[in-house]
């Protein structure tokens, strides 16, 4: 690839997706990648024909960006691929829809779709963050593992009449939904690495909550709102917050802004930009046990920092669950050591 960005952004040669993935996301991905043939089975279950069918649908009904169509968006896709050192530049399609939406589709030849609603809502640098977000999904390979969530969700609805079977599947689906939400936090970090404009990234996420009237919003006030969401109310409110997440695949906007701001201020972002990050060439040597420990530390830190009364009540129970999970994973992970 010989293209270069339209302005001076730091390229990240050979960067591994582990550099920006949330620990809970990263541990799941490392574990799944270690299962030989797992992604192949998922591809067969979802059907590569359906992937080709989807691409043909967008080729027929949407606008494929190029140097003559939506050129600015086309260059953003090129720049994001350059920054994250992808060997293949994903195609970007524009779909007519009032919904504010973007998605990465496909396994072997993934592409990105953005709606006109999103383009109307966001300025150029905010759009760049979104394209970077979707490119990060592609580098992480999230599409392969999200297929499992889709398959199990459909299966759960089919066996809803079998009480025990449905309860068991719903528990698995709930766990996968939690992973999905963490994968969105990972992609937010990847989007920031692509755009390298923290203000634009925060604006883009804030607009998902408040729309286009940016002059009526303030990022510091929005972060205060995120802190209030974390601390507000009593145990009942904490329980309601957990229930509100059931069935969702994306964190709420205030949580995404707060998490991205925390990651940036924590120094990881600046370290990556300075060239301190794991390389793709070393991915095969990543150990499940280490990633599971990192995920456990992340949850513990989150619980210890949270002011949510409900989290305080559940902290001991959750700690026990994490410890049990670590023991189980460590037992299997000995094969890697």
ChimeraX attribute file (.defattr): number of C-alpha atoms within 10 A of each C-alpha:
attribute: neighborCount
match mode: 1-to-1
recipient: residues
	/A:1	11
	/A:2	4
	/A:3	10
	/A:4	15
	/A:5	17
	/A:6	11
	/A:7	7
	/A:8	8
	/A:9	18
	/A:10	18
	/A:11	20
	/A:12	20
	/A:13	15
	/A:14	17
	/A:15	23
	/A:16	20
	/A:17	25
	/A:18	23
	/A:19	21
	/A:20	27
	/A:21	24
	/A:22	24
	/A:23	23
	/A:24	24
	/A:25	25
	/A:26	25
	/A:27	25
	/A:28	19
	/A:29	22
	/A:30	21
	/A:31	17
	/A:32	15
	/A:33	17
	/A:34	15
	/A:35	9
	/A:36	9
	/A:37	11
	/A:38	13
	/A:39	18
	/A:40	11
	/A:41	12
	/A:42	18
	/A:43	21
	/A:44	10
	/A:45	12
	/A:46	15
	/A:47	12
	/A:48	15
	/A:49	11
	/A:50	11
	/A:51	18
	/A:52	12
	/A:53	12
	/A:54	14
	/A:55	18
	/A:56	12
	/A:57	11
	/A:58	15
	/A:59	12
	/A:60	10
	/A:61	13
	/A:62	17
	/A:63	16
	/A:64	20
	/A:65	18
	/A:66	16
	/A:67	10
	/A:68	9
	/A:69	13
	/A:70	15
	/A:71	13
	/A:72	17
	/A:73	22
	/A:74	21
	/A:75	20
	/A:76	24
	/A:77	28
	/A:78	24
	/A:79	25
	/A:80	29
	/A:81	27
	/A:82	24
	/A:83	23
	/A:84	24
	/A:85	18
	/A:86	19
	/A:87	10
	/A:88	12
	/A:89	19
	/A:90	21
	/A:91	17
	/A:92	26
	/A:93	25
	/A:94	23
	/A:95	20
	/A:96	14
	/A:97	12
	/A:98	13
	/A:99	12
	/A:100	17
	/A:101	16
	/A:102	22
	/A:103	18
	/A:104	23
	/A:105	21
	/A:106	20
	/A:107	18
	/A:108	11
	/A:109	14
	/A:110	21
	/A:111	20
	/A:112	21
	/A:113	21
	/A:114	25
	/A:115	19
	/A:116	17
	/A:117	17
	/A:118	24
	/A:119	18
	/A:120	12
	/A:121	18
	/A:122	23
	/A:123	14
	/A:124	13
	/A:125	19
	/A:126	26
	/A:127	25
	/A:128	28
	/A:129	32
	/A:130	31
	/A:131	31
	/A:132	30
	/A:133	28
	/A:134	29
	/A:135	28
	/A:136	31
	/A:137	26
	/A:138	26
	/A:139	20
	/A:140	23
	/A:141	20
	/A:142	22
	/A:143	18
	/A:144	21
	/A:145	21
	/A:146	16
	/A:147	16
	/A:148	18
	/A:149	20
	/A:150	14
	/A:151	14
	/A:152	16
	/A:153	19
	/A:154	11
	/A:155	15
	/A:156	21
	/A:157	12
	/A:158	11
	/A:159	14
	/A:160	14
	/A:161	10
	/A:162	10
	/A:163	9
	/A:164	11
	/A:165	12
	/A:166	17
	/A:167	14
	/A:168	12
	/A:169	18
	/A:170	19
	/A:171	12
	/A:172	16
	/A:173	22
	/A:174	19
	/A:175	12
	/A:176	21
	/A:177	21
	/A:178	20
	/A:179	24
	/A:180	22
	/A:181	20
	/A:182	22
	/A:183	28
	/A:184	23
	/A:185	25
	/A:186	27
	/A:187	27
	/A:188	29
	/A:189	30
	/A:190	30
	/A:191	29
	/A:192	26
	/A:193	28
	/A:194	29
	/A:195	25
	/A:196	23
	/A:197	16
	/A:198	20
	/A:199	13
	/A:200	21
	/A:201	26
	/A:202	23
	/A:203	22
	/A:204	26
	/A:205	23
	/A:206	22
	/A:207	19
	/A:208	17
	/A:209	12
	/A:210	13
	/A:211	15
	/A:212	17
	/A:213	9
	/A:214	15
	/A:215	6
	/A:216	8
	/A:217	15
	/A:218	12
	/A:219	14
	/A:220	9
	/A:221	10
	/A:222	18
	/A:223	19
	/A:224	14
	/A:225	16
	/A:226	20
	/A:227	17
	/A:228	14
	/A:229	17
	/A:230	19
	/A:231	16
	/A:232	15
	/A:233	13
	/A:234	11
	/A:235	16
	/A:236	10
	/A:237	16
	/A:238	21
	/A:239	14
	/A:240	11
	/A:241	15
	/A:242	11
	/A:243	11
	/A:244	11
	/A:245	16
	/A:246	12
	/A:247	13
	/A:248	14
	/A:249	18
	/A:250	18
	/A:251	17
	/A:252	16
	/A:253	19
	/A:254	21
	/A:255	19
	/A:256	22
	/A:257	24
	/A:258	18
	/A:259	18
	/A:260	21
	/A:261	17
	/A:262	12
	/A:263	17
	/A:264	16
	/A:265	11
	/A:266	11
	/A:267	10
	/A:268	17
	/A:269	22
	/A:270	15
	/A:271	13
	/A:272	17
	/A:273	15
	/A:274	11
	/A:275	13
	/A:276	14
	/A:277	20
	/A:278	17
	/A:279	15
	/A:280	15
	/A:281	10
	/A:282	11
	/A:283	14
	/A:284	10
	/A:285	11
	/A:286	16
	/A:287	18
	/A:288	26
	/A:289	24
	/A:290	15
	/A:291	21
	/A:292	26
	/A:293	20
	/A:294	17
	/A:295	21
	/A:296	21
	/A:297	15
	/A:298	15
	/A:299	17
	/A:300	16
	/A:301	11
	/A:302	12
	/A:303	17
	/A:304	13
	/A:305	10
	/A:306	15
	/A:307	16
	/A:308	23
	/A:309	19
	/A:310	20
	/A:311	20
	/A:312	16
	/A:313	12
	/A:314	13
	/A:315	15
	/A:316	11
	/A:317	12
	/A:318	16
	/A:319	15
	/A:320	12
	/A:321	13
	/A:322	19
	/A:323	14
	/A:324	12
	/A:325	15
	/A:326	18
	/A:327	14
	/A:328	12
	/A:329	16
	/A:330	17
	/A:331	11
	/A:332	11
	/A:333	17
	/A:334	11
	/A:335	10
	/A:336	12
	/A:337	8
